[in-house]
Amino acid sequence: MTAYVTNKLTSFLAVFVCIGASYALFGNTTQQWQAILLAIILFGYGHFLVGFYYQIKGFFRKPQPWRYVGTFMVLTIASIGFAYATFFLIGFMAALLIGFIYFLLHGLLNEQTLIKRQTGAFVSLWYLGALAIFVIALLIYSVPDETFFFDQYLQFTAMNDLTVTYAFEQYYLGLAYFTHVFWVGVGLSALLLLAAWLRYRQSQLTFFLLSILVAATAGVYVLGPPAYIYMYVFVVGYHFMTWLLFYLVEMKKRGTKVYYTFIWHNVVALTPFAIAAYYFLQPQTPTLAYQLLNYQLFVVLTYIHISTSFLNDAWLVQLQNRVYDKFSRQV
């Protein structure tokens, strides 16, 4: 339990440090929002690329590894097709929002796995689902905000409260709908938490999650919804950091060589993007920096990462084997 609690506290602290440091350097400006996006890209690519490497390497320690490789390729192609279809049909920001919700569901399942691995305890998805519904509702509530309007090159559209209101009223939804979604989400989250308690009777966990929901709802009621960019980095940055910390601890248990190899792989994966981020913040940004930091590409890789991560789950492996077995009998 100590390892899990330490992981959570450190992960959330890292996110708050990112927000606080960027605010101290740039204030609540476009430059701060860009710095936050750059931080997300850096840690995201480390998470994705190193994760792909170790996942594919792990396939070849399993029976019939090419089945896993084949499924990985199918999921990758399907993810690319779906991502670009959403870009074309509904636009970059809507595709990003859908990807964000998909990412939250991925994080929900991952969190259940992390709890099991670090504490040995099983936490039902009913509990985690209650928290996820609240986070999704708060995320949607935070959308009508000037920090929502950025493009694939990390350029923000100059907006104020009036133009934000006009943009959503004219092209998306009226602002009242976002408020309704939030309060409906709060109600659904509370109901699911009650149902989880009635079913599993984990009173301490129920009280802890209820305290979080009540405190967060009270804060939103008094202060209003958080800025979209802060909500974004809070969810995504937490996920990247919590798994980085987890694997740092796990790799260290496997020996010094394995531990430093893992660190080296992260350094190699991050270095090109760190250099690109440095040049992005300069007055004259090179074209190559824009290409490396293209957020549309980052969203595509996010879709691929989430979809292929299901290969770590027993249900997809069982489905994969049934499909291959049926195909092999027909051939």
C-alpha positions in Angstrom: 0.0 0.0 0.0 2.9 2.4 0.8 4.3 2.0 -2.7 0.9 2.8 -4.3 0.2 5.8 -2.1 3.8 7.2 -2.8 3.2 6.7 -6.5 -0.1 8.6 -6.4 1.2 11.5 -4.3 4.4 11.9 -6.5 2.4 11.7 -9.7 -0.1 14.4 -8.7 2.8 16.5 -7.3 4.5 16.3 -10.6 1.4 17.6 -12.4 1.0 20.5 -10.0 4.7 21.3 -10.4 4.2 21.4 -14.1 1.3 23.8 -13.8 2.9 25.9 -11.1 6.3 26.2 -12.8 4.8 27.1 -16.2 2.6 29.7 -14.5 5.6 31.1 -12.6 7.6 31.4 -15.9 4.9 32.7 -18.2 1.8 33.6 -16.2 -1.7 32.6 -17.6 -0.6 33.2 -21.2 -0.5 31.4 -24.5 3.2 30.6 -23.8 2.2 28.8 -20.6 -0.4 26.7 -22.4 2.1 25.8 -25.0 4.7 24.9 -22.4 2.1 22.5 -20.8 1.4 20.9 -24.2 5.1 20.5 -24.8 5.4 18.7 -21.4 2.5 16.4 -22.4 4.2 15.6 -25.7 7.5 14.9 -24.1 6.3 12.5 -21.4 3.7 11.1 -23.8 6.2 10.1 -26.4 8.3 8.5 -23.8 5.3 6.6 -22.6 4.2 5.5 -26.1 7.6 4.7 -27.7 9.2 2.9 -24.8 5.9 1.2 -24.2 5.7 0.0 -27.8 9.3 -1.3 -27.6 8.8 -3.4 -24.4 5.4 -4.6 -25.5 6.6 -5.9 -28.8 9.7 -7.4 -27.1 7.4 -9.1 -24.7 5.4 -10.7 -27.6 8.4 -12.9 -28.4 8.5 -14.3 -24.9 5.0 -15.7 -25.4 3.8 -18.8 -27.3 2.9 -18.1 -30.9 4.4 -14.5 -30.9 3.4 -13.7 -34.4 -0.3 -13.8 -33.4 0.4 -10.9 -31.1 2.4 -9.1 -33.8 -0.5 -9.6 -36.2 -3.1 -8.3 -33.8 -0.9 -5.3 -32.9 -0.7 -4.4 -36.6 -4.5 -4.8 -37.1 -5.1 -2.6 -34.1 -2.6 0.0 -35.3 -4.1 0.2 -38.7 -7.6 0.4 -37.3 -6.5 3.2 -34.9 -4.9 5.2 -37.6 -8.0 4.9 -39.8 -10.3 5.9 -37.0 -8.2 8.8 -36.0 -7.9 10.3 -39.5 -11.6 9.6 -40.1 -12.5 11.7 -37.0 -10.1 14.5 -38.1 -11.8 14.6 -41.5 -15.4 14.2 -40.4 -15.6 16.3 -37.2 -12.3 18.2 -37.0 -9.2 18.3 -34.9 -10.5 19.5 -31.6 -13.5 17.1 -31.6 -11.2 14.2 -32.4 -8.9 15.3 -29.6 -11.8 15.4 -27.1 -13.0 11.9 -28.2 -9.4 10.7 -27.8 -9.3 12.2 -24.4 -12.4 10.3 -23.2 -11.0 7.1 -24.8 -7.8 7.8 -22.9 -9.8 8.2 -19.6 -11.4 4.7 -20.1 -7.9 3.3 -20.8 -6.6 4.9 -17.7 -9.5 3.5 -15.7 -8.6 -0.1 -16.6 -4.9 0.7 -16.1 -5.6 2.0 -12.6 -7.3 -1.2 -11.6 -4.3 -3.1 -12.8 -1.9 -0.8 -11.0 -3.8 -1.2 -7.7 -3.8 -4.9 -8.0 0.0 -5.1 -8.8 1.0 -2.7 -6.0 -1.4 -3.5 -3.2 -2.7 -7.0 -4.1 -6.2 -5.7 -3.6 -9.0 -5.9 -6.2 -11.0 -2.7 -6.7 -14.1 -3.1 -8.7 -14.6 -1.1 -11.8 -17.8 0.2 -10.2 -15.7 2.3 -7.8 -13.3 3.4 -10.5 -16.2 4.0 -12.9 -17.8 6.4 -10.4 -14.6 8.4 -10.3 -14.2 8.2 -14.1 -17.7 9.5 -14.7 -17.1 12.5 -12.5 -13.8 13.3 -14.2 -15.4 13.0 -17.7 -18.2 15.3 -16.6 -15.7 17.8 -15.2 -13.6 17.6 -18.4 -16.7 18.4 -20.5 -17.6 21.2 -18.2 -14.1 22.7 -18.7 -14.3 22.6 -22.5 -15.9 26.1 -23.1 -12.6 27.9 -22.4 -10.1 29.8 -24.5 -7.4 27.1 -23.8 -9.6 24.6 -25.7 -8.9 26.4 -29.0 -5.5 25.2 -30.3 -4.4 23.6 -33.5 -2.0 20.8 -34.4 0.9 23.2 -34.4 0.2 24.2 -30.8 -1.1 27.7 -31.8 -3.9 29.1 -29.8 -6.7 31.2 -31.2 -7.0 34.6 -29.4 -10.3 34.4 -27.6 -12.1 36.2 -24.7 -15.2 35.2 -22.8 -17.5 36.8 -25.3 -15.9 35.1 -28.3 -15.8 31.7 -26.5 -19.5 32.0 -25.7 -20.2 33.0 -29.3 -18.1 30.1 -30.8 -19.9 27.5 -28.7 -23.3 28.9 -29.2 -22.8 29.1 -32.9 -20.8 26.0 -33.7 -21.0 23.6 -30.8 -23.5 23.6 -27.9 -24.9 26.3 -25.7 -22.9 26.8 -22.5 -25.9 25.8 -20.4 -25.6 22.3 -21.8 -22.1 21.9 -20.4 -23.4 22.8 -17.0 -26.2 20.3 -17.2 -23.7 17.6 -18.3 -21.6 18.3 -15.3 -24.4 18.1 -12.7 -25.9 15.0 -14.4 -22.4 13.5 -14.2 -22.1 14.3 -10.5 -25.5 12.6 -9.9 -24.5 9.5 -11.9 -21.2 9.3 -10.2 -22.8 9.4 -6.7 -25.4 6.7 -7.8 -22.7 4.4 -9.1 -20.7 4.9 -5.9 -23.7 4.0 -3.8 -24.3 0.9 -6.0 -20.7 -0.1 -5.6 -21.0 0.2 -1.8 -24.2 -1.8 -1.7 -22.6 -4.5 -3.7 -19.0 -4.7 -2.3 -19.3 -2.9 1.1 -15.9 -1.4 1.0 -16.7 1.4 3.4 -13.3 3.0 3.7 -12.8 3.2 -0.1 -16.4 4.5 -0.5 -15.9 7.2 2.0 -12.5 8.2 0.5 -14.0 8.5 -3.0 -17.1 10.3 -1.7 -14.9 12.8 0.1 -13.0 13.5 -3.2 -16.2 13.9 -5.1 -17.8 16.2 -2.5 -14.6 18.4 -2.2 -14.1 18.7 -5.9 -17.8 19.5 -6.6 -17.8 22.1 -3.8 -14.7 23.7 -5.4 -16.2 23.8 -8.8 -19.5 25.2 -7.4 -17.6 28.0 -5.7 -14.8 28.7 -8.2 -16.3 27.5 -11.5 -14.8 24.9 -13.8 -11.0 24.6 -14.2 -9.3 25.8 -17.4 -9.4 23.1 -20.0 -5.6 23.0 -20.4 -5.2 22.3 -16.6 -7.8 19.6 -16.7 -6.1 18.1 -19.7 -2.6 17.9 -18.1 -4.1 16.8 -14.8 -5.5 13.6 -16.4 -3.0 12.9 -19.1 0.1 14.0 -17.2 -0.9 12.0 -14.1 -1.2 8.8 -16.2 2.2 9.2 -17.9 3.9 10.0 -14.6 2.2 7.2 -12.6 3.3 4.5 -15.0 6.8 6.0 -15.4 7.3 5.9 -11.6 5.9 2.4 -11.4 8.3 1.0 -14.1 11.2 2.8 -12.6 10.6 0.9 -9.3 9.9 -2.4 -11.1 13.0 -2.2 -13.3 15.2 -1.4 -10.3 14.0 -4.6 -8.7 15.2 -6.5 -11.7 18.8 -5.3 -11.3 21.1 -2.3 -12.1 21.6 -3.2 -15.7 17.9 -3.5 -16.5 17.2 -0.3 -14.5 19.7 1.8 -16.4 18.8 0.3 -19.7 15.2 1.4 -19.1 16.3 4.9 -18.2 18.5 5.0 -21.4 15.6 4.0 -23.6 13.5 6.8 -22.1 16.4 9.3 -22.7 16.7 8.2 -26.4 13.0 8.4 -26.9 12.7 11.9 -25.4 15.8 13.6 -26.7 14.6 14.5 -30.2 11.3 15.9 -28.8 13.1 17.8 -26.0 15.4 19.5 -28.6 12.4 20.3 -30.7 10.6 21.8 -27.7 13.6 24.0 -27.0 13.5 25.3 -30.6 9.8 25.7 -30.5 10.1 28.2 -27.7 12.6 30.3 -29.7 11.4 33.3 -31.7 12.1 31.6 -35.0 10.8 28.0 -34.8 12.3 25.6 -37.4 9.9 23.7 -39.6 11.3 20.4 -38.3 10.3 21.3 -34.7 6.7 21.9 -35.8 6.8 18.5 -37.6 8.1 16.6 -34.6 5.7 18.3 -32.2 2.7 18.0 -34.5 -0.2 17.4 -32.1 -2.3 15.6 -34.8 0.4 13.0 -35.0 0.5 12.8 -31.2 -3.3 12.2 -31.1 -2.9 9.4 -33.7 -0.2 7.7 -31.5 -2.4 8.1 -28.5 -5.2 6.2 -30.3 -2.7 3.5 -31.3 -1.2 3.2 -27.8 -4.7 2.8 -26.2 -5.9 0.3 -28.6 -2.7 -1.9 -28.6 -2.6 -1.7 -24.8 -5.6 -4.0 -24.7 -3.3 -6.8 -25.8 -2.2 -6.8 -22.2 -5.7 -7.9 -21.2 -6.8 -11.5 -21.0 -10.1 -10.9 -22.8 -8.4 -9.6 -26.0 -5.8 -12.4 -26.0 -8.6 -15.0 -25.7 -10.5 -13.3 -28.6 -7.3 -13.2 -30.6 -6.7 -16.9 -30.1 -10.3 -17.8 -31.0 -10.0 -15.9 -34.3 -6.7 -17.4 -35.2 -7.7 -20.9 -34.3 -10.9 -20.6 -36.3 -9.0 -19.2 -39.3 -6.3 -21.9 -39.1 -9.0 -24.7 -39.1 -10.7 -23.2 -42.2 -7.4 -23.0 -44.0 
